[in-house]
Amino acid sequence: MTQVIIIRHGRTAWNRVERLRGRTDLELDEVGIKQAEATAERVVEWPIAAVYCSPLKRTVTTASIISQRLKLEAKPLPGIIDINFGEWQGLSPEEAAAKDGSLFTLWQKSPHLVKFPSGENLDEVRQRAGAAVDEMVKRHYGKTIALVSHRVVCLILILHLLGLDNSRFWQVGQDVCAVNLFEVKDGIAYARLLNDTCHLTKAGLI
């Protein structure tokens, strides 16, 4: 059995005041750092053998805090970098709706049909992120690994592991520093934890 722990990064200024983050290279804010520290204390109970992360600062910092607690080194995994929102990157939901109301509505109701202008769609994210997690599962067969990424990618990885299509995207919650645990047996993934934030609640960080 291989265990896969999927973790979303801690809070940034663009999480506090909602903006489409994508490839914008944001730092964690003070709360985000504390959230990452609380997450490190949460996941130390598992025998994690390796920690991988998106190469963006918010995920690198989150993963570094976690890996230091585990006495490991976080390694970048380009395949789990955040979605490319293209021309929508940096927009607030209100600004995105004003820019293209029909596309924004489609994103809310049928996200699997959206291709962001000059950016990616969910199928492209799934192709690269799914391939990355599948490779890590093979590489670390029988061990426990942690992947630190972004909301869109975490949601896509959850759907990928469960064999659900991208139309289910909005049916899964994913808060900052949420922990998701999967056990992979004989090529089948079983969800043990989804969007677990009890460690943040206990620390008064949510």
C-alpha positions in Angstrom: 0.0 0.0 0.0 1.2 3.5 -0.9 -0.2 6.6 0.9 -0.5 9.9 -0.9 -1.1 13.0 1.2 -2.2 16.0 -0.8 -1.9 19.4 1.0 -3.0 22.8 -0.2 -0.6 25.7 0.6 -1.2 28.3 3.4 -2.9 31.7 3.1 -1.6 34.5 0.9 -2.8 38.1 0.5 -4.8 36.9 -2.5 -6.5 34.2 -0.5 -7.5 36.8 2.1 -8.9 39.1 -0.6 -9.9 36.6 -3.3 -8.1 36.9 -6.6 -7.3 34.3 -9.2 -3.7 33.4 -8.2 -2.5 30.9 -10.9 1.1 31.4 -11.7 1.5 34.7 -9.8 4.4 34.0 -7.4 2.9 35.0 -4.0 4.4 34.7 -0.6 2.5 33.3 2.4 1.3 35.9 4.8 1.8 35.7 8.6 -1.3 33.6 9.0 -0.3 31.3 6.1 3.0 30.6 7.8 1.3 29.7 11.1 -1.1 27.5 9.1 1.8 25.7 7.5 3.4 25.2 11.0 0.1 23.7 12.3 -0.1 21.5 9.2 3.5 20.2 9.9 2.4 19.2 13.3 -0.6 17.4 11.8 1.2 15.3 9.3 4.1 14.3 11.5 1.9 11.3 12.6 2.4 9.7 9.2 5.7 8.0 8.2 6.3 10.4 5.3 9.3 9.4 3.1 9.3 12.3 0.7 7.8 15.8 0.2 7.2 17.3 -3.2 5.8 20.7 -4.1 4.8 23.1 -6.8 7.8 25.4 -7.6 5.8 28.6 -6.6 6.8 30.4 -3.4 3.6 29.8 -1.5 3.9 26.1 -2.0 7.7 25.9 -1.5 7.4 27.8 1.8 4.5 25.6 3.0 6.4 22.4 2.0 9.7 23.6 3.5 8.0 24.2 6.9 6.5 20.7 6.7 9.6 19.0 5.5 11.8 20.6 8.2 9.5 19.2 10.8 9.9 15.8 9.2 13.6 16.2 8.8 13.3 15.9 5.0 14.0 18.2 2.1 11.1 19.4 -0.1 11.6 18.8 -3.7 10.0 20.8 -6.6 7.6 18.9 -8.9 6.8 21.1 -11.9 3.8 19.0 -12.9 1.8 20.2 -9.9 2.3 23.9 -10.5 -1.0 25.9 -10.3 -3.3 26.3 -13.3 -2.4 29.0 -15.8 -5.4 31.4 -15.7 -4.0 33.4 -18.6 -5.7 36.7 -19.1 -7.7 36.1 -15.9 -4.7 35.9 -13.6 -4.9 38.4 -10.8 -8.5 39.2 -11.3 -11.1 39.2 -8.5 -14.3 37.2 -9.2 -16.1 40.4 -9.8 -13.5 41.6 -12.3 -13.6 38.3 -14.1 -17.4 38.4 -14.3 -17.2 41.9 -15.7 -14.5 40.9 -18.2 -16.5 38.0 -19.7 -19.7 37.2 -18.0 -20.6 34.1 -20.1 -17.2 32.5 -19.5 -17.3 33.3 -15.8 -20.8 31.7 -15.5 -19.5 28.6 -17.4 -16.6 28.4 -14.9 -19.1 28.4 -12.1 -21.4 25.8 -13.6 -19.4 23.7 -16.0 -15.7 24.2 -15.2 -14.6 21.3 -17.4 -15.7 23.2 -20.5 -13.6 26.3 -19.8 -10.4 27.2 -21.6 -9.0 30.4 -20.0 -7.9 32.9 -22.6 -4.1 32.4 -23.2 -4.2 29.9 -20.3 -5.1 26.3 -19.6 -8.2 24.1 -19.2 -8.8 21.5 -16.5 -7.9 18.6 -18.9 -4.4 20.1 -19.4 -4.0 20.5 -15.7 -5.1 16.9 -15.1 -2.8 15.5 -17.8 0.3 17.0 -16.3 -0.6 16.7 -12.6 -2.1 13.2 -12.9 1.1 12.0 -14.6 3.2 13.6 -11.9 1.3 11.9 -9.0 1.2 8.5 -10.9 5.0 8.7 -11.3 5.5 9.5 -7.6 3.3 6.6 -6.5 5.4 4.2 -8.7 8.7 5.7 -7.5 7.7 5.5 -3.8 5.7 2.2 -3.9 4.8 1.0 -0.4 5.7 4.3 1.2 4.0 7.6 2.2 4.5 10.8 0.2 3.2 14.3 0.6 2.4 16.7 -2.3 2.0 20.4 -1.6 0.1 22.2 -4.3 -2.8 24.7 -5.1 -6.6 24.5 -4.9 -7.2 23.8 -8.5 -4.5 21.2 -8.7 -5.4 19.6 -5.4 -9.0 19.3 -6.6 -7.9 17.8 -9.9 -5.6 15.3 -8.2 -8.5 14.2 -5.9 -10.7 13.6 -9.0 -7.9 11.9 -10.8 -7.2 9.5 -7.9 -10.9 8.7 -7.5 -11.5 8.2 -11.2 -14.1 11.0 -11.4 -14.3 13.4 -14.4 -13.6 17.1 -14.2 -17.3 18.0 -14.3 -17.2 17.2 -10.5 -14.7 19.9 -9.9 -16.8 22.1 -7.6 -18.2 19.2 -5.7 -15.0 18.9 -3.5 -14.0 21.5 -1.0 -10.4 22.5 -0.6 -9.5 25.1 2.1 -6.0 26.6 2.7 -3.6 24.0 4.3 -6.3 21.3 3.9 -5.0 17.7 4.2 -6.2 14.9 2.0 -5.1 11.3 2.5 -5.4 8.5 0.0 -4.3 4.9 0.2 -3.4 3.2 -3.1 -3.8 -0.5 -3.3 -3.4 -2.6 -6.5 -3.8 0.6 -8.6 -7.0 1.7 -6.8 -7.0 4.8 -4.6 -9.2 5.0 -1.5 -10.0 8.3 0.2 -9.3 8.4 3.9 -9.4 12.1 4.5 -10.7 14.9 2.4 -10.3 18.7 3.1 -9.3 18.0 6.7 -8.6 21.3 8.5 -9.0 20.2 12.1 -5.4 21.2 12.8 -6.2 24.8 11.8 -9.4 24.9 13.8 -7.6 23.6 16.9 -4.9 26.3 16.4 -7.5 29.1 15.8 -6.3 29.6 12.3 -9.5 29.1 10.3 
